[in-house]
Amino acid sequence: MEQREIDRSVARNTDTYAEPSRKATFELLFGLTNSEVLELKKREREAGDVRAEAAKEERLVLEFLSGSRTKTKAEAEAIVAQQEHIKRSAGLRLSTLQGAAESLRGEVGVVRDLVLQAREELGLLQQQRRDLELERAEQSRLLSRLRTRESEVERAESASDILGPIEFVLCPRCAQSIKSRAHAPGTCQLCLQTEPIPDALLTLRSNHEIRNVASQVEEVETLLSTSEQEQAVLSERQNVARDNLVKLETVLDDRTRHFVSPRLEQYADAAAELARAEALLGSMDDLLRLWDRATDLELVRSQADEAVVQIAGARKAAEDALRGVRRHLLSTLSNDYHEMVQRLAVPTVTDAHIDQRNYLPFANGDRFDRISTGGITTALVTAYWLTILATALRERETNYPSLLIVDTPRKSIGSSNAQMADELYRQLDTLAAANGPRMLVIVADNDIPRDISKTWQDLRFDYDNPTVWTIAHPGPANVTTLDAD
């Protein structure tokens, strides 16, 4: 009984996670259950989990299947059989139409090959014409650039002839006179750069450039004329090839029209019917797998139901075998607890018992931890543990350990109920006197009744007798006490 829990819980019953373990431990220690019952409970719980999981998944599968066009697996299988028949019928019609088409293929094969060759030839001519048009466009652009260059050279030559002899007397930028401007001999009066020396080579080079550009212009014009002639020839050949293709396609149409036209719709209908049947069969395969899954889950759930019923029966039989022991022990514990509370004279408590379902102490119809007075709660909890120990010592068949460690009960009971704390020690003393070495009780307290403490082993801790005797105490003058810190 820890100090921090002595007025709050019984073996930490307030911990939701640990509460099942507390009750199972109580049942094991007092023989209210055994390994067989616990194993059957475990198997029953596992079978119940399997049943719940299978039922949940089965419900989900059936909810999904309820939105399909089938209500049972038999209906789904009937639809599959129907679509298989439709698929075979459509496939047979397609095979018949394809066989008839094979007989016509030899007759029209030569004409079709000629049509393909004519199309290929026409396409080649069209490509050649496009290439020639691109080449002519490039030649036209080149001719335009050459003529532009020829015009530039001629204009430069004319400008040189016209502007060369002019003597500038005004600045062409600011219009100021430059007649009186000082400049070195041999330099230009306008820009002050060295006067160019007339060079016959430059004149010759300019004339050569004019002749060269004129020659290139003439050459490009010749190429353009040739391209125009080639384009005219290609256009003629293209017209002939197009007329030939039209004639061949007409022959091909004439030879195939009497077969293809009346059967084309039949072929399209059969192909569409086959595609619909295959698509529906694909979806029905998934549906059948779900129906198989639903059947498997129903079987698992049914088997789990049977297992739960069987295990529950075995568990009930095993519990029935312990029912007498359970009834006797719980009744004894409850009566002993009531007597213990009466002996301790717990204030305001007229009735007390131990609940047969959760094994917790009750007082005046309320569970112990719902009583607001801390001292009374501590007394009820302490009385509970004394009752458990006393009953276990009297009922020799239990596995309850005969050890009780109590941490300062008087602190929580309070000074106003000192006589109740004294009575607690008297009950412990009576229990020790009756059972001797069969039990061990350790109590931490600073105020044990004198008429009892003389029969107990009294361990007092002070400076001369420290709790941990291997560590020397420095003395009161060399420590800081908690209340002074």
Beta strands, then each sheet from edge to edge (+ up, - down):
strand 1: 352-354
strand 2: 361-363
strand 3: 366-367
strand 4: 403-407
strand 5: 440-444
sheet 1: 1+ 2- 3+
sheet 2: 4+ 5+
end
